[in-house]
Amino acid sequence: MAGKRKLYIQSAIALGLFLATAFVTGGVVGYLSDSGQDVLSSPIALVVVIAFAAVTMLIAMWISLKWMSSIDEAAQEAHKWAWFWGGSSGMAVGGVFVILAAMPQAAMLRIPAWYSERTDPAAYAATGAFAMLTLMLIGYGVAWAWWWWARR
């Protein structure tokens, strides 16, 4: 139990750091934008976003590793099984759409912009990556529930 309490405390600290960083970054960007500066188009904005994203992902991986090592073997197996079968199944569903996108008929599709009305290739790539990840997570959730249901 002491190990889980330590994990919860570390997770709360990591979440607090993330929220504080997001709040401060948003405040600075908002202040500079309000003063008339084009902050989002500047090269420094790109560096800040890259650094913020990298630190956020590192914290998320660290918490994931700590959490995975704190759960019992059955729960670990459930998550590994669910990620392999569910994540792979979700990716296979997304793969069908990727293959269909290579067809000439796909040029007629008009996909709504998800990123500030942007229709450039990077925005569409991000939309596709988000859609693929969503399908994988849905598959993971279904497979995880299936694994536990079968062993109840």
Secondary structure, 3 states (H helix, E strand, C coil): CHHHHHHHHHHHHHHHHHHHHHHHHHHHHHHHHHCCCCCCCCHHHHHHHHHHHHHHHHHHHHHHHHHHHHCCHHHHHHHHHHHHHHHHHHHHHHHHHHHHHCCHHHHHCCCCCCCCCCCCHHHHHHHHHHHHHHHHHHHHHHHHHHHHHHCC
